[in-house]
């Protein structure tokens, strides 16, 4: 009985402590390959999962860093504000000061 109560308590705390993405209007996804670690494809999606923008960049992106995530969110906000499909114009490379 004690094991069951302990298990239920641990699972309940685990579920309550998990968090989802807090952004409402859009999201971004970084795709990479272990064989080419410096090549990343970043896709930005708007509401209703509509693809807004795609860019392939050369360079390392460590999305575990808060600074990188904040820049990605700023680019997403810019793309959502423009509200139209953009061609591959280097918006992300400009935000991270990378060469195309």
N, C-alpha and C positions, 0 to 999 in steps of 0.2 A: 504494500500500500504506500509506503514511504517513497519507493522508487517511482511509482506512478505519479504521485503528487510532485515530486522533484522534476520528473521529466516534463510534465505539463507546465510547470512554472518556468523551466528553462526555455521550452519552445515558445511560450507566451512572451517572455522577455525578448527572445530573438526576433519574433515577428514584430513586436512593437518598436524595436530599435532599428529595424531595417528602414531604409529611406529610398524613395523614388526620386526621379529627376524632378526638380522644382520648376523647370521652365514649362510654360503653358503653350506658347505659340510656335515653337520649333525645336529642332534638335540637330546635332551634327554627329557624323560617324567618321572615324579614321580607319582606313583599311591599309594594312601593310603585309609584308611577306618576310618570313625569317631568312630567306635566301637573298633578299635585297633590303636590308634594314634601313637604308637611307632613302628609300622611295616610298612615299605615302600618297594615297588618294583620299582626299577629304571631301565628303558629301554633306551638303546642308539641305535639310528638309524643313518645309513650312508646316503649317497646320494641315491636317488631313493627309499627312505623309506625302506631300507633293515635293518633288525634287526641285530645289531652287537653284543650286549651283554645285558644280563639281570642279575640283582642281587637283592636279597631281604636282606634288612638290618634291624637290630633292633636298634632303637634310633630315636631321633627326628631330622628331617631335616627341617629347616626353609628356604625355597627357596626364601623368601623375602629378605634375607640378601645377600649382594653383595659377601661376602667372600665365601658363600656356592655355589652361581652360578659360581663364578670363578673356584672353585675346580671342579665342575661338567664339566665345559668347558675344563679344563686341562685333566680330565680323558677321555673326548670325543676325544680330540686331540691325546692322546696316543693310543686310540682304532683305530682311523682313520689311524694313522701312521703304526700300526701293520698290518692292511689290511687283517686280517683273523678272522674267528670266534673263540672266546675264550670260554672256559668252565667257569663255575662259580668258579673263582679262588680268589675272594676277592679283586679285584682291587679297588673297591669303598670303601670298609671297610678300606683298607690300606690308601687311600687318606684322609679319615676322622678320622683315628685312632680309629675305632670302633671294638668291638669284634664281631665275626661271631656267 
